[in-house]
């Protein structure tokens, strides 16, 4: 009889600890990210669960990563994150962040090229773009595909018109 009571008590204690741990993980998943303004986060290809936790703690996006691996074990759909560049907003929770990483919806960056502008104007727009990385060297401008496109679409006095050019994020 004492063994049955001991085993029953042990089962109740284990269930209570499991419930407590589950509640802690759920509370962690609903905590907001530790950011005050919009943040851009780059997730490299081949990043695993442990490396993602390290990146989030290093960039101070989450305060304490103690419950992070348990969250990914409890909700495995959140662990299927994809590499890319993501935009995190203030008030976003850890769960929302992981859902965004799992969806693969990367941040989009805009650069507006006004019709009738010169190549030098376009280059200054690219240099002033906040999140775009400009990699075209000054000497390479003469041979750039952008300059070639301008030559092909030249109407008068070096003016470019209607040239859609995709610009990948930095």
C-alpha positions in Angstrom: 0.0 0.0 0.0 2.9 2.4 0.8 4.4 1.7 -2.7 1.1 2.6 -4.4 0.9 5.9 -2.5 4.5 6.7 -3.2 4.1 6.0 -6.9 0.9 8.0 -7.0 2.5 10.9 -5.2 5.5 10.7 -7.6 3.2 10.7 -10.7 1.4 13.8 -9.3 4.7 15.6 -8.6 6.0 14.8 -12.1 2.8 16.0 -13.7 2.9 19.2 -11.7 6.5 19.8 -12.8 5.6 19.2 -16.4 2.6 21.5 -16.2 4.8 24.2 -14.6 7.4 23.8 -17.3 4.8 24.0 -20.0 3.4 27.2 -18.5 6.9 28.7 -18.4 7.5 27.9 -22.1 4.1 29.4 -23.1 4.8 32.5 -21.1 8.2 32.8 -22.8 6.6 32.4 -26.2 4.2 35.3 -25.5 6.9 37.7 -24.2 7.7 40.6 -26.6 11.1 40.9 -28.2 13.6 43.1 -26.4 13.6 45.8 -29.1 12.4 49.4 -29.0 12.5 50.1 -32.7 12.3 48.1 -35.9 15.2 45.7 -36.3 16.6 43.9 -39.4 17.7 40.4 -38.7 19.8 38.2 -41.1 19.4 34.5 -40.7 22.3 32.7 -42.5 21.7 29.5 -44.5 22.3 26.4 -42.5 21.5 27.9 -39.1 20.2 25.4 -36.6 18.2 25.7 -33.4 21.1 26.3 -31.1 22.8 28.7 -33.5 19.5 30.7 -33.9 19.2 30.9 -30.1 22.8 32.2 -30.0 22.1 34.8 -32.7 19.0 36.0 -30.9 20.7 36.4 -27.6 23.8 38.0 -29.2 21.7 40.6 -31.0 19.7 41.1 -27.8 16.4 40.2 -29.4 15.5 37.8 -26.5 16.6 38.4 -23.0 17.0 34.9 -21.8 17.2 31.8 -24.1 16.7 29.3 -21.3 13.2 28.3 -22.6 13.9 28.7 -26.3 14.9 25.0 -27.0 11.9 23.8 -25.1 9.6 26.0 -27.2 11.0 24.6 -30.4 10.5 21.0 -29.0 6.9 21.7 -27.9 6.0 23.4 -31.2 8.1 21.8 -34.0 6.4 23.8 -36.7 8.2 26.9 -35.3 11.6 25.1 -35.7 11.4 25.0 -39.5 12.8 28.5 -40.1 14.2 29.6 -43.4 17.3 31.7 -44.1 16.8 35.3 -45.2 16.6 38.9 -44.1 13.7 39.6 -41.8 12.1 42.8 -40.3 11.1 42.6 -36.6 8.8 45.2 -35.2 8.4 46.4 -31.6 5.7 44.5 -29.7 6.3 41.3 -31.7 6.4 38.2 -29.5 8.8 35.3 -29.7 6.1 33.1 -31.2 5.3 35.7 -33.9 9.0 36.0 -34.6 9.4 32.3 -35.1 6.3 32.1 -37.2 7.8 34.8 -39.4 11.1 32.9 -39.7 9.1 29.7 -40.5 7.0 31.4 -43.2 10.1 32.7 -45.1 8.5 36.1 -45.7 11.6 38.3 -46.0 11.8 42.0 -45.6 11.4 44.1 -48.8 13.4 47.2 -49.4 12.4 50.0 -51.8 14.5 52.3 -53.9 12.6 54.7 -56.2 14.1 55.6 -59.5 12.4 58.6 -61.1 11.9 58.5 -64.9 14.2 60.8 -66.7 17.0 60.7 -64.1 20.7 60.3 -64.9 22.9 57.4 -63.9 24.6 59.6 -61.3 21.2 60.3 -59.7 20.4 56.6 -59.6 23.8 55.9 -58.0 23.2 58.5 -55.3 19.7 56.9 -54.6 21.4 53.6 -54.2 24.0 55.0 -51.9 21.4 56.7 -49.7 19.2 53.7 -49.4 19.2 52.7 -45.7 19.2 48.9 -46.0 20.6 48.4 -49.5 24.3 47.6 -49.8 25.9 49.4 -52.7 28.8 47.2 -54.2 29.4 48.8 -57.6 32.9 50.4 -57.6 33.5 53.7 -59.3 35.7 52.2 -62.1 33.1 49.4 -62.7 30.4 52.0 -63.4 31.5 52.4 -67.0 30.9 48.6 -67.6 27.8 48.2 -65.4 24.6 46.6 -66.7 22.8 49.7 -65.5 24.9 51.9 -67.8 24.3 49.5 -70.6 20.6 49.6 -70.0 20.8 53.4 -70.1 22.6 53.3 -73.4 20.0 51.0 -74.9 17.1 53.2 -73.7 18.7 56.6 -74.4 16.3 59.1 -75.7 18.2 62.4 -75.5 21.0 63.9 -73.4 21.7 60.7 -71.4 18.2 60.3 -70.0 17.0 56.8 -69.1 13.4 55.9 -69.4 11.3 52.9 -68.2 13.9 50.4 -67.2 12.9 47.9 -64.5 15.9 46.8 -62.6 15.5 44.4 -59.6 17.8 45.3 -56.6 18.5 42.4 -54.2 18.7 43.3 -50.5 22.1 43.7 -48.9 
